[in-house]
Amino acid sequence: MNFTNPYIAKAYEQVITRNPNEPEFHQAVGEVFETIAPIIERNSIYEKNAILERIAEPERMITFRVTWVSDDNKINVNKGFRVQFNSAIGPYKGGLRLHPSVNASVLKFLGFEQIFKNSLTGLPMGGGKGGSDFDPKGKSDMEIMRFCQSFMSELFRHVGPNLDVPAGDIGTGAREIGYLFGQYKRLANEFTGVLTGKGLAYGGSLVRKEATGYGLCYFTEEMLKTLKNDSFANKKVAVSGSGNVAIYAIEKIYQLKGLPVTASDSDGFIYDPNGINLEILKKLKEVDRKRISDYEKMVKGSVYYPSMRPWAIPCDIALPCATQNELDIEDAKILVSNNVIAVAEGANMPCTPEATQYFQHNNVLFGPAKAANAGGVATSGLEMSQNSVRYSWSFEKVDEKLKAIMKGIFNNANDTAKAYGVEGDLVAGANMAGFIKVADAMIAQGVIY
Ligand code: NDP
C-alpha cells in the first residue's frame, strides 16, 4: 500500500497491528484508505474526529459455538460469527457466508466493504456480515436444517428487524434462509422481516433472487454507455462462478443481447462457444446441486477445464462472480492481451489490487464490487421496506427500482471521482461517495466522553 498522507498511513498501521494475521481485512481497508485520500486531505474534520480509526473497528463482533448432529448421529462443532461493523446510517445489514474458508479476517473484510456498499445504495442500511466455517457441500437437507437451527439458536438474540438484518451469501441460499427464518420465528415468537432473501410465500421480495446478477449487468451497461458509448450487445462475456450471482448475471446478459460463454465452480470451468445454456445450468446448480463438470456431458460443443479461472478464454467483458482474489495480475494481463474492454466485479473483492490497477492503467473500464454488486443488498433494502408496510410490490416495480438504484450508484461514483480529480476511477469514486455519508453521520452522532 502506498499512503502519502501521514494520518492515513498511521491509521492503516494501527489496523495492521491491532488485527494481526488478517490479510483479507488488511487488503479491504488498505484499498479504501488509499483511494479516499483526496477527501481526508480536503477536510480536516475527519482526522479531528478520528474517523479512520473508528470506521475500521467493528462496533461489535460475536463469535459462538455451533453444535449440530449429522445423519450418522455424530456431534459436530463449527464456529459461528456475526460482525456488526457500523450502524451510523441504519440497522446492520449483510449476508451470512457458509464456507470452510470463513474466519474473522474474511468476515471483517466483507463487513467493512458492506458499510460503503450499503451507503452507496442510498437506502438506510448499516454494514455487517456473518457466517460459519460449516461446509454445506454434500450435506443432506436434514443436516443443513439442523445446522441452521443451531446457528440461529445463538444468533437470534443479536439480530432483529430494527437492529441487524442478515441475508444470503456464498453457501446460503433460499433453503438456508428458510430454515434460519423458521428458527428465528420460533425463538423470538414473532413474524418479522429479520432476514432478507426469504421465500415469496413468507415475506420475500420479487427480484431479490435475481438482484445481484441483474444489478451487476445494469451497472455494467450504464458504465459502457456513459464512458464508451457502447453496450452488452454482441459482446462475448466471460463469467466465473455458477451460484446465485453468476446465474442471474448470465440471464441478464442474454436479455441485453450479449453472449455469456463461461461458468465455473471451485473445481473448474466450462467453455461453451455457443453461449451457456441457462436452463441446463439452472437445473444443474439450483435443482440437482451438481458440479459444473457435468455440464460438458449435457451440452454438445462445450468443453470442461479443471481450473477455476476462465480468464484465458478471449472475451470483451469479464464478470468475476465467484469469490475473493479469484482474478490476479497474470489473469489481468491475459484479459488485456485479449482486448477486454470492461471488467465488473460480481463477487466481493474478486480482483487483487495489482489486477485492478493493471486494468485501470490499460484503460479497461473497471466496476468495483462495492458499486457493481450492490443490487443484491439494495433489493434486500426494498424487501425490508415491503415487510415494514406488509405489502408486496410487483416484479416490474422492484426491477424498475433496482435499475434506477444501479444507475444512481454509477452516476454517484462517476461524479464523485470527477469532483475529486480522479475522473474515470470508479474504485476511488465509489469508496469516496460511500465514505462521506457514513463518516458525516458518525460525526453528527458524536462520541461518548
Ligand atoms: P453461491 O454460493 O451461490 O455461489 C458461489 C459460486 O462461487 C459457486 O459457483 C462456487 O463454487 C464458487 N466459489 C465459492 N468459493 C470458491 C472458491 N474459494 N474458489 C472457487 N470458486 C468458489 O454464492 P453467491 O453467488 O451468492 O456469491 C458469489 C460472490 O458474490 C461472493 O463473493 C459473494 O460475497 C458475492 N455477493 C453475493 C451477493 C448475493 O446476493 N448472493 C450480493 C453481493 C455479493 P462451489 O460450488 O464449487 O463452491
Boltz pocket constraint, residues with backbone or C-beta under 6 A from the ligand:
constraints:
  - pocket:
      binder: B
      contacts: [[A, 168], [A, 169], [A, 170], [A, 171], [A, 172], [A, 173], [A, 208], [A, 212], [A, 241], [A, 242], [A, 243], [A, 244], [A, 245], [A, 246], [A, 264], [A, 265], [A, 266], [A, 267], [A, 308], [A, 321], [A, 322], [A, 323], [A, 324], [A, 346], [A, 347], [A, 348], [A, 373], [A, 374], [A, 376], [A, 377]]
      max_distance: 6.0
